[in-house]
Amino acid sequence: MDKSDFKLSNNNFSTLVKNKNNVPYIAFPKLDELNVMHGFSTREGGVSRNHLSSMNLSFSRGDSPLNVHENFKRIGSAIGFTPEQLVFSDQQHQTIIRKVTKEDMGKGITRKRDYDCIDGLVTNEAGVVLATFFADCVPLFFYDPKENVAALAHSGWRGTVGKIGEKMVRLMESDYGSMNYNIVAAIGPSICKDCYEVSRDVYDEFADAFSKEELLEFFEDKGNGKYQLDLWKANELILLNAGIQTKNMDVTDICTCCNSKLLFSHRASRGMRGNLAAFIACK
């Protein structure tokens, strides 16, 4: 697999497609330039079958746990970590962020989590690999090269309304000494505007959180109470407003729904799918 295999939603080429040990994964140029261990999985390179084929990274979609463990070993070998280093989120479409340390390693995969309702993870300890999970929602990657802080956030439409990206930046500033202009961020593969129709109730939630001018940048009114929602643009605005510099941000050009043969998409599959995962670690 290479980038030519994907249907791209624009032409900014802000993603890389790497392949190691016959396991492809997606990375981002600005994080790659900093030699930050990170990646976003695809459907390829695993052992799961049928609608979960083949790199399913969820224990809750009906897959064999043996398959899922093998998949984590394979994607870890490709990106550069072992399953024992992982710390899982517990996503509930909220905006709660958990600070994690080496004491949390293995939670979600080799031992039980002692937390729930966590859509964001952050650490400044080397060896800790953060993991969040996706099948259309937006993965947000963060790395501060000055303070050596890494973070991930899961931002569906509810997380976007709640501005979890801004909350992550503020937490990195307050708890780790980060300066927003030093943080490098990436907005990962997720559903694109053309594929994501929402109803008036979703629009109204955004209208309570964003200005009219901002709404015009990421909503297209289709009439009859239907809208096309651009989660990439909405999250880009959130990060810019939080102080992330344009020069320090990569915004995806790959849609999960447009590329449902290569990436899991909840909408394209009508729920019959596995999970993708995002990974990052500090140095």
N, C-alpha and C positions, 0 to 999 in steps of 0.2 A: 504494500500500500504506500502511496505517496500522495502529495497534495492534489495531483491531477485526478485522483479517484473521487474527490469530493465535489459536490455542487456548491459553489461559493455564492454567498449572498451579496458580496461586493468584491472589490478588487484591491483592498488595502494590504492583503498578504501579511496579516499580523499574527499568523499562526505558523508553526512548524510541524511537520509530520515526521517523526523519527521511528526507527524500527531497529530493535535489538533483540536477538535470540528469537526472531520470527514473531515478535510481539510489537505491533505498532502502537504509538501513543502520540498525543498532541502536546506541544510545548509552545512557549512564547519567546520571541526574540530578546526582549529586554531582560527577562529573567534569565534566559540562556546566556546572555552576555556576561551576567554576573556569576555564572557557574552555580546558580541556585538549583538544588535538586528539586524538580517539580515535574508534573505531568498530568495529563487527562486521558483516561483510557478510551478505547474504542470497543466495538463488538468483537474484534478479531483477536486471535491468538490464545483463546482459552479452550476449555474442555466441556462447557455446558452445551445442552442440545435444544433443538426445536426453537421455540420463541425466545428462549434464554441464550441461544447460541451467540458467540461462544464464550465471551469474556464477561459473564455476569458476575458482578461484585456485590450481590445482596444475599443475605441469609434469610430474607423474609419474602422472597418471590416464588417459593415452591421448589427451589433447586436443591440438589443434594449438597449437604455441607462439605462433603469430600471434594466435590467439584469446585465449590466456592473457595475453599482453602487452596486448592491447586491453582486456581485463577489468581489469587493474591500472590502466591509464590512466583507465578510467571510474570505478572505485571511488576512486582517488586524487583525481580531479577533484571527486567528491562530498564526500569527507572533508577534503581540503585538502593533498595532498602529490603529488609526482611519483614515478614508479618509481625514479628515480635516488637518491632519499633512503632507500629501504628497506634494511633489514637483516633477512634471513630467519633463523629458527631452523632446526635440523636434528633433528627430533623422533624420539626413540627410546624414549619412555616411561621416561626416567630423570629425574634431578633435578639435572643439571649446568646451571649458569647461566653465561652469558658476559657480561662487561662489554664494551660496544661504544662506539665513538667515530666521528667523521666519517671516519676511515680505513677503516671497515667499510662505508660506504654503497655500496649496489649489490650487495652480496654475496648471491647466491641468485637474482638477477634480471638484472642487467646484467653481472655477472662472477661467477666461481666462488667458492664458499665455501672458506676454508682451515681449516675446523673441521668437526666432526661431533658427533653425540650431544648436541645442545644443546636443552633443553626450556624454558629460561628466558633472557630477554634483559633487560639493564638499561643505562641511559645517563643521563648528566647534561649531555649536549651538545645544544644546540638544533639543529634541522634534521635530526637523525637520527630516522627513523621505524622503530619496531620492528614486526615482523610474525611472528605465530605462526598455526598452521593447525589446523582442526578439522572433525569430522563426527560428533560426539557427546561427545567429551571436553570438559573444563571449561576455558574461558579465564579466567585471573585477570589483572586489570588493577590496577596500582599507580601512585600518584602522590603524591609528597611536595611540597606547595606551599612549604614552608620552604626546602628544599635544592634544589628544582627537579630531582627525580629521577623518571624514568618507567621502568616495567618491565612485562613480560608474562611469563606462565608458562602452559605447557600441562600440565594436570593430569588425566590419565586415572586409572583406578583405581590403577595402579602409582605414578603421580606423587602421588596422594593418600595412599597408604600411606607413601610416602617423604616426605610433608609438604613438597612443593616450595614451597608458599605460605609456610610458616614460614621455610624456607631463604632465600627471597627477602627477607623482612623482615629477617632477621639480616644478610644481605649488605648491604642498604641501610643498616642501622645501622653496621656495622663499616667499610664502605668509602666511604660517602658522608656519614656524619654524621647520618643520619636518626634521628628519634625515632619509635618505633612509634605513639605516640598522635597524631602529625601525619599519618600516611600515610592517604590515601583509597584505598579498594579497591572493586573490583566483581567479582562472580562472574557470568560471562556465560552465554549460551544454551548448553545441553548437554542430555544425556539426563536425564529426570526419574526419580524413584523408581518410579513406576507402570510405566514402560517398561523398566526396567533390572533384569532378573533375572540373578543370578549364582549360581555354585555354591559348595560348601563350601570349596573350595581358596582362593577369593578371600576368603571370610569369615575363614579361618584366617590369611591374610596380614594382614588388618586387626586381628585379635585380638592379634597380636604387637606392634602399634604403638599401639593405643588401649586405654583402660580399658574394663571391662565396662559402666560407666555410659554412656560415650560411644558404644559400639557400639549400645546400645539406642536412641540418638537417630537413628541413620541406617541401621540394618538392620531389616528386618522378616522374621522367620523364617516361610517358607511351608511348611515341612515337606519331607521327602524330600530333604534336602540342598540346597534352593533358598531363595534370599533375594532380597528387593527392596532395592536399595542406593540411598540418597539421597546422591549425590555433592555436591549443593548444600549440604546440611546438614553433611556431613563437612568440606568445605572452609571453610564458615563457622566451624565449631568450631576448625579449625586456625588460621585468621586471628585469631579472638578470643583463642585461647591465645597467639598470637604478640604480642598487645598492640594489635591494630587495634580501634578503638572502634566499637561498634555504630552510633553516629551518623555514622561515616565510611565505612560500607559499604553498597553496594547488592547485593542478591542477586536473581538473575534470576527472572522468572516465565514464561519462554518455553522450552519443551522442543523440541529439534531433532527428536526422533522423532515427537512428536505433530504437528509442523508440517513434515513431510518434503516437502510441496509448496512450501514457502517457504524451507526450510533443508535443507542436505545432512545426511543421517543414515545412518551406516554400517549400523546395525542395521535400520532400516526398509527400506533398499534392498538389504540383503544384500550390501553391498560395491560395488554398482553406483552410484557417485556421484562427485561432484567434492569440492572442499574449500572450506570457508568460511575466513575469515581475521579475526584481531583485529589492530588497529593502535593504536599510541599514540606520542606524542612529547612531550618536555618543551618548555618555552617558550624 
